[in-house]
Amino acid sequence: MLVCRQSQENIERSENETILQVFPYKANVRRQLMDIAKLAFDQLFPKQGHSAVVFDSKLCSLNKTSKCFALECGLLTEEKSKSFSSRSSHLSFTHKSFQEFFSAIYLSEHETLFETVIEPRYQSHGDNEFETYIMMDDLSQIFVFIAGINGQIATRMSVLMNRYLGTLDFKTLLQGLNPSHELTRLVTSGLQQADYNGLRDIKLCLHYMHFSVRSSDDVDLYQRLISMNKTHLVVLSVEIYDEYVNNDNHKVKLNNFIKEVISVHSCTQLRHLSLKHMDRYGCFDFDSPICVTMTGGLSMQHCSQLQHLTLNRVHLGAHEVVLPDNITHIELMWVTITGGFSVQHCSQLQHLELSKVDLGEHELVLPDNLTHIELTDVTMAGGLLVQHCSQLQHLTLWFMDFDDDFPRLPTSITNIVLQFVTMPVRNLLALLEHLENLPHEFTCELKYCTVEPSSEHGQVENRLDTSTNLQFNGYKSRTEGWRIGNMCFKCWK
């Protein structure tokens, strides 16, 4: 096997030395290693056709001496044909990682190949998710290797992969595991590899970030990546886990990291910001206290491209939450806002989801253009006003009490879901009357809702029996009130 015999002094690589010159071998051995590196690169990135990990020995570019050297030291293996009519043989590297490592060496020594081979090879691909995964699979390990060898090529390679992601539909980059998660893993691994090899000045490109904070090392690494790419960030998603948050020694560093995260308001390209506090299993633990605090509030008005905002188990303090006008999707879960939360000016907002949100003494004033509202156990001053939302189609309410009047609904409503909602009988009657007068079809589901007092539930039954438009599938009564197990209204126009 290939062994690096170090002298008593540590081998250090100067800026003018190539990666192979640090090995204390004779010039002919280095020349043979570079021949092997060329073979690895040519087979992995052929000018025509697909990558090859097994190739015909007749097409091997190695001379006899280099081929024998590669076989003897175990870098290459040869498999000869068992056919009597053919004496062909095939070569392959002992492991693909060997081929990728030597390809990275050859590319770092011949930088022009990035422009003449790598970029043209992937510019010809289509713009879809599957081919993006293929591209990343081709470049992933080579990128990690080369990040520890040649910072300039690694930077250009990271730019190429980010540009490739930019051609995908934006919604694809927000759904579950997607290519941007793989890119985050690659770039963070590349930065770690550069650190190991002393390349501290490397600047890697990462416009789509998905971070999981579990240790102080994670925080240091992610802060550097955010600083490198702050002005070009498109997606920033951070999940902070309990095992890190609950350590008192980490709170100062965590607060500094949170400040770094929310300081992305200077980024004019940011389209998605997500900050979530998770338990150690990657779930939302509603029984745990809120540990992530944004002491300076959240001011995002300068993020002119921001479309999606997601916060989970976060305390925003006494400062007002300021959002840009063009935001389209807001999801807040287990969030305390004592300084005010205004979305009335968000003229493009379509989806609003609030769960376990405490707005204190502030009212929730909604913009006219909302199409989807989902509220779960929301504390706020005043009632829920949605009648002016002329485009509202979907309304979902969980664990809400409507002792006062039930919110009047716009005629645009098509789907209503009420679960664990408490209301008086008069509110349910008013809702039925409104639904019956809608000019179009709709569905309304009531699950495990409590309607009081039970002495008046006969009025609801009479209304349903006499209606010609409403259809439903039953109800259940309970002594302490009228508990609807499952009731689905459908209107046929």
ChimeraX attribute file (.defattr): number of C-alpha atoms within 10 A of each C-alpha:
attribute: neighborCount
match mode: 1-to-1
recipient: residues
	/A:1	9
	/A:2	10
	/A:3	8
	/A:4	11
	/A:5	10
	/A:6	11
	/A:7	8
	/A:8	6
	/A:9	6
	/A:10	7
	/A:11	13
	/A:12	10
	/A:13	15
	/A:14	10
	/A:15	7
	/A:16	7
	/A:17	10
	/A:18	15
	/A:19	16
	/A:20	18
	/A:21	14
	/A:22	15
	/A:23	17
	/A:24	14
	/A:25	14
	/A:26	9
	/A:27	11
	/A:28	10
	/A:29	15
	/A:30	16
	/A:31	14
	/A:32	18
	/A:33	19
	/A:34	19
	/A:35	19
	/A:36	27
	/A:37	22
	/A:38	22
	/A:39	20
	/A:40	27
	/A:41	22
	/A:42	18
	/A:43	22
	/A:44	20
	/A:45	18
	/A:46	15
	/A:47	14
	/A:48	7
	/A:49	8
	/A:50	10
	/A:51	15
	/A:52	15
	/A:53	15
	/A:54	16
	/A:55	16
	/A:56	14
	/A:57	17
	/A:58	11
	/A:59	11
	/A:60	15
	/A:61	16
	/A:62	17
	/A:63	12
	/A:64	9
	/A:65	9
	/A:66	19
	/A:67	19
	/A:68	13
	/A:69	18
	/A:70	21
	/A:71	17
	/A:72	13
	/A:73	12
	/A:74	13
	/A:75	18
	/A:76	19
	/A:77	16
	/A:78	16
	/A:79	13
	/A:80	12
	/A:81	12
	/A:82	10
	/A:83	8
	/A:84	6
	/A:85	7
	/A:86	9
	/A:87	9
	/A:88	13
	/A:89	14
	/A:90	16
	/A:91	20
	/A:92	21
	/A:93	21
	/A:94	15
	/A:95	12
	/A:96	14
	/A:97	13
	/A:98	15
	/A:99	25
	/A:100	25
	/A:101	20
	/A:102	23
	/A:103	26
	/A:104	29
	/A:105	25
	/A:106	25
	/A:107	22
	/A:108	22
	/A:109	17
	/A:110	11
	/A:111	13
	/A:112	12
	/A:113	14
	/A:114	16
	/A:115	11
	/A:116	11
	/A:117	14
	/A:118	18
	/A:119	14
	/A:120	12
	/A:121	16
	/A:122	16
	/A:123	12
	/A:124	8
	/A:125	13
	/A:126	13
	/A:127	15
	/A:128	14
	/A:129	18
	/A:130	10
	/A:131	14
	/A:132	22
	/A:133	18
	/A:134	13
	/A:135	16
	/A:136	18
	/A:137	12
	/A:138	15
	/A:139	19
	/A:140	22
	/A:141	19
	/A:142	23
	/A:143	26
	/A:144	23
	/A:145	22
	/A:146	27
	/A:147	30
	/A:148	22
	/A:149	23
	/A:150	22
	/A:151	21
	/A:152	17
	/A:153	20
	/A:154	28
	/A:155	20
	/A:156	17
	/A:157	23
	/A:158	24
	/A:159	16
	/A:160	17
	/A:161	23
	/A:162	17
	/A:163	15
	/A:164	22
	/A:165	23
	/A:166	16
	/A:167	13
	/A:168	16
	/A:169	12
	/A:170	14
	/A:171	7
	/A:172	15
	/A:173	19
	/A:174	16
	/A:175	8
	/A:176	8
	/A:177	10
	/A:178	14
	/A:179	22
	/A:180	24
	/A:181	17
	/A:182	16
	/A:183	23
	/A:184	19
	/A:185	15
	/A:186	20
	/A:187	24
	/A:188	20
	/A:189	19
	/A:190	27
	/A:191	24
	/A:192	18
	/A:193	19
	/A:194	23
	/A:195	15
	/A:196	11
	/A:197	14
	/A:198	13
	/A:199	17
	/A:200	13
	/A:201	10
	/A:202	19
	/A:203	19
	/A:204	24
	/A:205	24
	/A:206	29
	/A:207	29
	/A:208	25
	/A:209	26
	/A:210	20
	/A:211	20
	/A:212	18
	/A:213	23
	/A:214	16
	/A:215	15
	/A:216	14
	/A:217	9
	/A:218	13
	/A:219	22
	/A:220	13
	/A:221	16
	/A:222	22
	/A:223	15
	/A:224	15
	/A:225	21
	/A:226	22
	/A:227	13
	/A:228	17
	/A:229	19
	/A:230	23
	/A:231	16
	/A:232	18
	/A:233	23
	/A:234	22
	/A:235	23
	/A:236	23
	/A:237	20
	/A:238	20
	/A:239	18
	/A:240	23
	/A:241	20
	/A:242	19
	/A:243	13
	/A:244	19
	/A:245	21
	/A:246	11
	/A:247	10
	/A:248	9
	/A:249	11
	/A:250	14
	/A:251	15
	/A:252	10
	/A:253	13
	/A:254	20
	/A:255	15
	/A:256	12
	/A:257	17
	/A:258	20
	/A:259	17
	/A:260	17
	/A:261	21
	/A:262	18
	/A:263	15
	/A:264	24
	/A:265	20
	/A:266	17
	/A:267	20
	/A:268	17
	/A:269	19
	/A:270	25
	/A:271	20
	/A:272	24
	/A:273	22
	/A:274	18
	/A:275	22
	/A:276	21
	/A:277	25
	/A:278	22
	/A:279	18
	/A:280	14
	/A:281	9
	/A:282	13
	/A:283	11
	/A:284	16
	/A:285	16
	/A:286	14
	/A:287	6
	/A:288	11
	/A:289	10
	/A:290	17
	/A:291	15
	/A:292	21
	/A:293	18
	/A:294	17
	/A:295	14
	/A:296	15
	/A:297	20
	/A:298	18
	/A:299	17
	/A:300	20
	/A:301	17
	/A:302	17
	/A:303	22
	/A:304	19
	/A:305	18
	/A:306	26
	/A:307	19
	/A:308	20
	/A:309	21
	/A:310	16
	/A:311	21
	/A:312	23
	/A:313	25
	/A:314	22
	/A:315	21
	/A:316	22
	/A:317	19
	/A:318	15
	/A:319	17
	/A:320	17
	/A:321	20
	/A:322	16
	/A:323	22
	/A:324	20
	/A:325	21
	/A:326	18
	/A:327	25
	/A:328	19
	/A:329	19
	/A:330	20
	/A:331	17
	/A:332	22
	/A:333	22
	/A:334	24
	/A:335	24
	/A:336	22
	/A:337	22
	/A:338	19
	/A:339	17
	/A:340	19
	/A:341	18
	/A:342	17
	/A:343	19
	/A:344	14
	/A:345	16
	/A:346	19
	/A:347	17
	/A:348	17
	/A:349	24
	/A:350	19
	/A:351	19
	/A:352	20
	/A:353	17
	/A:354	20
	/A:355	20
	/A:356	20
	/A:357	23
	/A:358	20
	/A:359	19
	/A:360	16
	/A:361	14
	/A:362	17
	/A:363	17
	/A:364	20
	/A:365	16
	/A:366	22
	/A:367	19
	/A:368	20
	/A:369	19
	/A:370	24
	/A:371	18
	/A:372	19
	/A:373	20
	/A:374	17
	/A:375	21
	/A:376	20
	/A:377	18
	/A:378	22
	/A:379	19
	/A:380	15
	/A:381	13
	/A:382	12
	/A:383	15
	/A:384	16
	/A:385	15
	/A:386	19
	/A:387	17
	/A:388	16
	/A:389	19
	/A:390	17
	/A:391	17
	/A:392	24
	/A:393	19
	/A:394	19
	/A:395	20
	/A:396	17
	/A:397	21
	/A:398	20
	/A:399	17
	/A:400	18
	/A:401	17
	/A:402	14
	/A:403	12
	/A:404	12
	/A:405	14
	/A:406	18
	/A:407	15
	/A:408	15
	/A:409	19
	/A:410	17
	/A:411	19
	/A:412	18
	/A:413	24
	/A:414	18
	/A:415	17
	/A:416	19
	/A:417	17
	/A:418	20
	/A:419	20
	/A:420	20
	/A:421	22
	/A:422	22
	/A:423	20
	/A:424	22
	/A:425	21
	/A:426	19
	/A:427	20
	/A:428	17
	/A:429	17
	/A:430	15
	/A:431	15
	/A:432	18
	/A:433	13
	/A:434	14
	/A:435	24
	/A:436	21
	/A:437	11
	/A:438	16
	/A:439	12
	/A:440	14
	/A:441	15
	/A:442	20
	/A:443	18
	/A:444	22
	/A:445	16
	/A:446	21
	/A:447	18
	/A:448	19
	/A:449	23
	/A:450	24
	/A:451	23
	/A:452	20
	/A:453	15
	/A:454	17
	/A:455	11
	/A:456	15
	/A:457	19
	/A:458	11
	/A:459	13
	/A:460	14
	/A:461	13
	/A:462	10
	/A:463	14
	/A:464	17
	/A:465	12
	/A:466	9
	/A:467	12
	/A:468	11
	/A:469	15
	/A:470	20
	/A:471	16
	/A:472	15
	/A:473	9
	/A:474	12
	/A:475	16
	/A:476	11
	/A:477	14
	/A:478	11
	/A:479	9
	/A:480	11
	/A:481	18
	/A:482	23
	/A:483	22
	/A:484	20
	/A:485	16
	/A:486	16
	/A:487	19
	/A:488	17
	/A:489	21
	/A:490	19
	/A:491	20
	/A:492	14
	/A:493	10
